[in-house]
């Protein structure tokens, strides 16, 4: 049982490191989208860009297939993130009329 427990601990440690990396990458992504939101607010641009979102969904679905990740999951993740980004952009627009 010790070998299995050691392997489990090692795998979980790797997963924990990946989770930490994902958090830092997401934080960087949101720093960039905040800049986009402020730029859009200053220039009266809409918070949402449906054409860009569709392009990104298609791109991410292709990448997911290449990475052996379920493209449906990739799309759900993207839609979740975009909803939060749009919420931030809308708030930025309200603060910078």
N, C-alpha and C positions, 0 to 999 in steps of 0.2 A: 504493500500500500504506500510506502514511503516514496517509491519511484513515481507513482501516479500523482501523489500530493506535490512532489517537487515539480513535476511537469506542469501540473495545474497552476501552481504558484508562479512559475516562469511564464506561462501563457497569459495569466491574468496581469502580471507585471507589464508585459508587452502591450496588452490591451489598455492598461492604465496610461502608459506613455503615449499611445496613439490618441486616446481621448484628450489628454493634455494638449497635444499638438493641434488637434481639431479645434479646441477652444481658442488657442492663440491665433490660428488661421482665421477662424470666424471673427474674432475681435478685429483683426487687421482688415478683413473684408468690410465690416461695419464702419470702420474708420473711413475707408474709401467711399462707401455709399453715403456717409454723412457729408463728405465733401461734395458729392454729386447733388445731394439734397439741397445744400446751401447754394450751390451754383444755380440749380433750377429755380429756387426761391427768389434769388436776386434778379433773375431774368424772366420771371413770370412763366416759367415752363411747367407743364403738368407733372404731378408727382409720379404718375404711372406712364410707362411707355410700352403698350401692348405688343407692338411690332418687335421691339427688342426682346421682350420677354419670350415671345414665340421662337425667335431665333435662338435664344439661350436654351430653351427647353429642348429644341431639336439637337443643338450642339451637345448638351449634357447627356441626352439619351444616347447619342452616338458614343460619347466617351464612356458611359456606363457599360455599354455593350463591350467595348474594347477592354475595359477593366474587369469584366466578368461580374458586374454588379447589376442587379435588377433595374432596368430603365424606368419602370414604374416608381420604384423607390426613389431614384434620382430626381424624377419629376416632382414627386410629393415633397421631397426635401427642398427643392428649389422654390416651389410654390409657397411653402412655409416661410422661407427666408425672404422672398419677395414681398409677401404680405407685411412682414415686419419692416422692411425697407420702405415700403409705401407709407406705412404709418409714420415713420420718422420723417419722410419727405413732406408729408401733409403737415406735420407739426412744424417743420422748418418754414414752410410757406405761410403758416398762420403767424409765426413770430416775425417774419420778414415780408410784410405785405408790399 
